[in-house]
Amino acid sequence: MIKRFDEKTQQILTELEQTQKQFWNIARVSAEFMYILIKAENIQNAIEVGTSNGYSGIWLGKALQETGGHLTTIEYWEKRLSVARENFKQCGLEDTITPRQGDACEILNSLPDDFKIDFVFIDANKREYVKYFDILNPHIRVGGYIACDNVLSHKEKCQPFIDAINANSDYENVVLALPAGLSLARRIK
Ligand SMILES: C[S@@+](CC[C@H](N)C(=O)[O-])C[C@H]1O[C@@H](n2cnc3c(N)ncnc32)[C@H](O)[C@@H]1O
């Protein structure tokens, strides 16, 4: 393992990787890819839809800690979110990550009109990806990114989102052959 983080964070990530299937966590290489991208692009304001136990949130949060940015992460299952909160605390991310409990569509719909986002990671209900996109779209800055996991492993469920983003000339979208398939869209206008 590449030694990127403090010992406690390394330990927690390694532990969480033992239960990856049970908590539906993203593959490590996909998390590493987003970690590098967030730092390279100096991302400031990020949203994650689908926290689970916080595995991907730790990676996003560590990158944002370096850019001085912030992550809001949404999960409707309180039991999972409380595990995530503890993991964020252990990794020193309480000031960088705001966990929000509730339904993603309800929370995203309540964002103020002037809430601007540089990076979104979508990893919740696959059939709702297109809904999350419709709600988030007005908030995405030009130059901002939307990453979605499982677009190959759950191709049929994610297809309405892929069709919508491909049809939208404000975005350029690629599907990366990372383990579950990660789509990455960049807002160009
Ligand atoms: C694939 S897991 C997230 C894994 C996490 N991103 C990671 O890699 O560590 C999806 C999570 O989204 C949550 N979820 C599904 N639909 C949701 C919704 N409509 N609103 C909020 N959370 C939702 C589930 O409870 C589940 O914990």
The ligand as an SDF file (V2000), in Angstrom:
LIG
                    3D

 27 29  0  0  0  0  0  0  0  0999 V2000
  -23.1750    1.9400   -2.8360 C   0  0  0  0  0  0  0  0  0  0  0  0
  -23.5190    2.5330   -1.2380 S   0  0  0  0  0  0  0  0  0  0  0  0
  -22.4170    3.9010   -1.0540 C   0  0  0  0  0  0  0  0  0  0  0  0
  -20.9970    3.4840   -0.8830 C   0  0  0  0  0  0  0  0  0  0  0  0
  -20.0390    4.6190   -0.6080 C   0  0  0  0  0  0  0  0  0  0  0  0
  -20.1270    5.6520   -1.6160 N   0  0  0  0  0  0  0  0  0  0  0  0
  -18.6290    4.1040   -0.5660 C   0  0  0  0  0  0  0  0  0  0  0  0
  -18.0690    3.8100   -1.6420 O   0  0  0  0  0  0  0  0  0  0  0  0
  -18.0770    3.9820    0.5340 O   0  0  0  0  0  0  0  0  0  0  0  0
  -25.0430    3.3730   -1.4870 C   0  0  0  0  0  0  0  0  0  0  0  0
  -25.6300    4.0130   -0.2710 C   0  0  0  0  0  0  0  0  0  0  0  0
  -26.6290    4.9300   -0.7050 O   0  0  0  0  0  0  0  0  0  0  0  0
  -27.6920    4.9140    0.2170 C   0  0  0  0  0  0  0  0  0  0  0  0
  -28.8790    5.3930   -0.5050 N   0  0  0  0  0  0  0  0  0  0  0  0
  -29.5550    4.7480   -1.4880 C   0  0  0  0  0  0  0  0  0  0  0  0
  -30.5530    5.5090   -1.9410 N   0  0  0  0  0  0  0  0  0  0  0  0
  -30.5210    6.6680   -1.2310 C   0  0  0  0  0  0  0  0  0  0  0  0
  -31.2990    7.8580   -1.2440 C   0  0  0  0  0  0  0  0  0  0  0  0
  -32.3300    8.0080   -2.0740 N   0  0  0  0  0  0  0  0  0  0  0  0
  -30.9740    8.8410   -0.3770 N   0  0  0  0  0  0  0  0  0  0  0  0
  -29.9270    8.7100    0.4690 C   0  0  0  0  0  0  0  0  0  0  0  0
  -29.1420    7.6060    0.5180 N   0  0  0  0  0  0  0  0  0  0  0  0
  -29.4310    6.5960   -0.3200 C   0  0  0  0  0  0  0  0  0  0  0  0
  -27.7660    3.4600    0.6840 C   0  0  0  0  0  0  0  0  0  0  0  0
  -28.3850    3.3610    1.9650 O   0  0  0  0  0  0  0  0  0  0  0  0
  -26.3040    3.0310    0.6780 C   0  0  0  0  0  0  0  0  0  0  0  0
  -25.7130    3.1160    1.9620 O   0  0  0  0  0  0  0  0  0  0  0  0
  1  2  1  0
  2  3  1  0
  2 10  1  0
  3  4  1  0
  4  5  1  0
  5  6  1  0
  5  7  1  0
  7  8  2  0
  7  9  1  0
 10 11  1  0
 11 12  1  0
 11 26  1  0
 12 13  1  0
 13 14  1  0
 13 24  1  0
 14 15  1  0
 14 23  1  0
 15 16  2  0
 16 17  1  0
 17 18  1  0
 17 23  2  0
 18 19  1  0
 18 20  2  0
 20 21  1  0
 21 22  2  0
 22 23  1  0
 24 25  1  0
 24 26  1  0
 26 27  1  0
M  CHG  2   2   1   9  -1
M  END
$$$$
